[in-house]
Amino acid sequence: MTSPFVLLVVAKAPVPGLAKTRLCPPATPAEAAEIAAAALLDTLDAVCAVPGAVPVVALTGDLGAAARGVELGTALQRVNVVPQRGRDFGARLANAHADAAALHAGLPILQIGMDTPQVTPVSLAAAAAPVLRGSHDSVLGPAVDGGWWVLGLADPRHAQVLADVPMSRDDTGERTHAALTACGLRPQRAACLSDVDTMAEARAVAAACPGGRFAHAVAAVGGRAVA
């Protein structure tokens, strides 16, 4: 039997003009929001299919104004949803862990975002495995751009270190690893993935998961040149 754990997704409502703006151009704001919505939907499908996972989504933004808002609302009925809170992204990540832990006390947490729609139930289970089997107290998966895409913690209280880590930088992954080790943890490295910030990254990720909503949404932009 698979040990239960929280699988936490930190997500933003894909509102045109506010979501994935670095995809524009070549995408229009509406197309960028469609890509973001597709990424979240594919991510939720993967998360909800992981054995033993208890899905929680920390959400910010107006779902009523979002692309594919009705479909997202239906998908989110499968999970616990908590609002994001905090002055900046690092604080919101730390608080999301705390809120998920309050809902499901005693369970380890594996946290991802909505920017890696190429994840599968198998890859997420593999990322969680070192913490679940007790061989490591934490897991950190680097992203190609220098950030990170997954964080696993046997004790979610350690997520408070994220509040002091500068996010969205090319050294965020390194700084997060340093913050975790400074509080006594020894993170296991998970697979390195590319997250989606630019259209070049979106097309590369779509090629890695060609059958999903995300790939379809990226294909809708066509071959327009990346600015």
TASUL-V933396 format. One record per residue. N is the residue number from 0. RES is the residue in one small letter. PSI is psi as a letter, one per 40 degrees, with the letter a starting at -180 (* if undefined). OMEGA is omega as a letter, one per 40 degrees, with the letter a starting at -180 (999 if undefined). D_LAST is the distance of its C-alpha to the last C-alpha in whole Angstrom. Layout:
[[N,RES,PSI,OMEGA,D_LAST] [N,RES,PSI,OMEGA,D_LAST]]
//
This chain:
[[0,m,h,a,50] [1,t,h,i,46] [2,s,h,i,46] [3,p,i,i,45] [4,f,i,i,42] [5,v,h,i,39] [6,l,h,a,36] [7,l,h,i,34] [8,v,h,i,30] [9,v,h,a,28] [10,a,i,i,26] [11,k,h,i,25] [12,a,h,a,25] [13,p,g,a,22] [14,v,h,i,22] [15,p,h,a,19] [16,g,e,i,17] [17,l,e,a,19] [18,a,h,i,18] [19,k,f,a,15] [20,t,d,i,13] [21,r,e,i,10] [22,l,e,a,9] [23,c,h,d,8] [24,p,i,e,6] [25,p,e,i,7] [26,a,i,i,10] [27,t,i,i,12] [28,p,d,i,15] [29,a,d,i,17] [30,e,d,i,15] [31,a,d,i,14] [32,a,d,i,18] [33,e,d,i,19] [34,i,d,i,18] [35,a,d,i,19] [36,a,d,i,22] [37,a,d,i,22] [38,a,d,a,22] [39,l,d,i,25] [40,l,d,i,27] [41,d,d,i,27] [42,t,d,i,27] [43,l,d,i,30] [44,d,d,a,32] [45,a,d,a,32] [46,v,d,a,33] [47,c,e,i,36] [48,a,e,a,37] [49,v,h,i,37] [50,p,h,i,41] [51,g,e,a,43] [52,a,h,i,40] [53,v,h,a,40] [54,p,h,i,37] [55,v,h,i,36] [56,v,h,i,33] [57,a,h,a,32] [58,l,i,i,30] [59,t,i,i,29] [60,g,i,a,27] [61,d,h,a,29] [62,l,d,i,29] [63,g,d,i,30] [64,a,e,a,27] [65,a,i,i,25] [66,a,h,i,24] [67,r,f,a,26] [68,g,d,a,29] [69,v,d,i,32] [70,e,d,i,31] [71,l,d,i,30] [72,g,d,i,33] [73,t,d,a,35] [74,a,d,a,33] [75,l,e,i,34] [76,q,e,a,38] [77,r,e,a,38] [78,v,i,i,37] [79,n,h,i,39] [80,v,h,i,36] [81,v,i,i,36] [82,p,i,i,34] [83,q,i,i,32] [84,r,i,i,34] [85,g,i,a,33] [86,r,d,a,32] [87,d,i,a,29] [88,f,d,i,27] [89,g,d,i,30] [90,a,d,i,33] [91,r,d,i,31] [92,l,d,i,31] [93,a,d,a,35] [94,n,d,i,36] [95,a,d,i,35] [96,h,d,a,37] [97,a,d,a,40] [98,d,d,i,40] [99,a,d,i,39] [100,a,d,i,42] [101,a,d,i,44] [102,l,d,a,44] [103,h,g,a,45] [104,a,h,i,47] [105,g,e,a,47] [106,l,i,i,44] [107,p,i,a,42] [108,i,h,i,38] [109,l,h,a,35] [110,q,h,i,32] [111,i,i,i,28] [112,g,a,i,25] [113,m,e,a,24] [114,d,e,i,21] [115,t,g,a,22] [116,p,e,i,23] [117,q,e,i,24] [118,v,i,i,27] [119,t,i,i,31] [120,p,d,a,34] [121,v,d,a,35] [122,s,d,i,32] [123,l,d,i,33] [124,a,d,i,37] [125,a,d,i,36] [126,a,d,a,34] [127,a,d,a,37] [128,a,d,a,40] [129,p,d,i,41] [130,v,d,a,41] [131,l,d,i,43] [132,r,e,i,46] [133,g,e,a,46] [134,s,e,i,45] [135,h,i,i,43] [136,d,e,a,42] [137,s,i,i,39] [138,v,h,i,36] [139,l,h,a,32] [140,g,h,a,29] [141,p,i,i,26] [142,a,i,a,23] [143,v,d,a,20] [144,d,e,i,19] [145,g,e,i,22] [146,g,a,i,23] [147,w,i,a,25] [148,w,e,a,25] [149,v,i,i,29] [150,l,h,i,32] [151,g,h,a,36] [152,l,h,i,39] [153,a,d,i,42] [154,d,h,a,43] [155,p,e,i,41] [156,r,d,i,42] [157,h,e,i,40] [158,a,e,i,37] [159,q,d,i,38] [160,v,d,a,36] [161,l,d,a,33] [162,a,d,a,34] [163,d,e,i,34] [164,v,h,i,31] [165,p,h,a,27] [166,m,i,i,25] [167,s,f,i,21] [168,r,i,a,21] [169,d,e,i,21] [170,d,e,a,25] [171,t,d,i,25] [172,g,d,i,27] [173,e,d,a,29] [174,r,d,i,30] [175,t,d,i,31] [176,h,d,i,33] [177,a,d,i,35] [178,a,d,i,36] [179,l,d,i,37] [180,t,d,a,39] [181,a,d,i,40] [182,c,e,i,42] [183,g,e,a,44] [184,l,i,i,41] [185,r,g,a,41] [186,p,h,i,37] [187,q,h,i,37] [188,r,h,i,34] [189,a,i,i,32] [190,a,i,i,30] [191,c,h,i,26] [192,l,i,i,23] [193,s,h,i,20] [194,d,i,a,19] [195,v,h,i,16] [196,d,d,a,13] [197,t,i,i,10] [198,m,d,i,9] [199,a,d,i,10] [200,e,d,i,13] [201,a,d,a,14] [202,r,d,i,14] [203,a,d,i,16] [204,v,d,i,18] [205,a,d,i,19] [206,a,d,a,20] [207,a,e,i,22] [208,c,g,a,24] [209,p,e,a,24] [210,g,e,a,26] [211,g,i,i,25] [212,r,d,a,24] [213,f,d,a,21] [214,a,d,i,20] [215,h,d,a,21] [216,a,d,i,19] [217,v,d,i,16] [218,a,d,a,17] [219,a,d,i,17] [220,v,d,i,13] [221,g,a,a,14] [222,g,e,i,12] [223,r,h,a,9] [224,a,i,i,6] [225,v,h,a,4] [226,a,*,999,0]]
//
